């Protein structure tokens, strides 16, 4: 009896929710194997977060602050806040 047949016989005897859990587990194992053998061209959320934090504030000097913009237009920021 092959491993696939053994797994099939075992899963047949389980309730539907447990069999579904086994199927999800087997799919995740398959996906891990497929993803490990393929080069990844996508950026993960962790990599994206690291990129954003590394760039945060790097263009700060290129853009005027709200105070600079309003001071040139003659608006009084402190009076507007109150």
MOZI-V860516 format. One record per helix or strand of 3 or more residues. SS is the DSSP state (~ for helix, > for strand). FROM is the first residue (numbers start at 0). TO is the last residue. Records with the same first field share a line. If there is no record, write none. Layout:
SS = FROM-TO, FROM-TO
This chain:
~ = 2-11, 15-35, 44-54, 59-61, 65-71, 76-80
